[in-house]
Amino acid sequence: MLLYLIIGCEIGFWIFLFVGLFIRYFFRSPKLSKAVLLCVPLLDFILLCATALDLHNGSIADFAHGLAAVYLGFTLVYGASVIKWADQHIAYCFASGEKPDQPPSGGWEYTFYEWQQWGKGVAAGVIAWVLLALAIAYVDQPERTSALNEWFAGIFWVLAIWLLVWPVWYSIFPKKLSHKV
């Protein structure tokens, strides 16, 4: 059931995002748009409460409980930048807005960009670790939370591989600047 709620929160994120931006650019109502976009963090709060309530009611922690922590970490760190990205693109395409920000095309600026993205990933991982640790402490029954412990290593390895494949790689072999004609 919790897995379906996570999927619903992800779908809800995109629905609130596009409805909010639709209201902003097609109905020209920035206040109403902002109210709709403020519903996005409400989805995170609902997921957090549902996860805590499920564990409180005696559920044995499983994959979905760990995924909820990772999802919340990701949305808390990346949610605002995804909204900004979508806002810039829709403003550019439909409201004569400025050209959207683009990542650097290469050189050390691109390497720095990759380090920033990885740093955001670390922040999301730390939030997920904290939520997992809080869930384990909250339940305080190791036999019910053993599945959550597996997530710590998973998050670590995803971040370690990400570190090596992008920031470290581009630090050693900087991406060449592309010159567009």
Steps between C-alpha positions, in 0.01 A plus 500: 500500500782740589664437164182619327503813715859574390397458137197719565720769656727497195203528265352768725827695489484524121127574497535785752804628313337511158162622627676775697703607198196474271312734731799737510557527126162433340265659754759760605430443868832488689336499845281199425794333331713546809222353717485191278880464499501522880305172499815320382662495849165388639545173309833445677335565836222254421756233403704561815191474722371190320837326537523587870139392558556171317803422718317615813215260422738205511602449140830331436720741306552393141635636172225766477588651839862544392395631161279758673806634687704519178211659312455764771874577502498536123192723483617723783832565327405493132133602506558876485752473217265276298222757547736782396614300195141434387399862569786634287424267211127570496559876532744484208272290278164662576553840661796659318721435801876499499687198370521239780822450691714227351779305666844602381602329176844399620825604662548552871160667526341169403717314750390742772138448393542122540646549848202719592254237377680230695498724809123528467486120473701474823256738669208283381683190624564655840133592534404142407753361751359724774143396419601132499681539834200683647265224380725232653517691830126571491406133461779386734456136403792379285306199375241736345748741342776278361397584141571867568862427592564374147424843359802661670744299291292544184498876532873500573581294190281706270674816619846339476442383141351837407809669649741290294308498173427873479676750731828311538506392135445856375754632749763272347375526140311831466227500239608696193309819432258459213491791263161539339483656156 
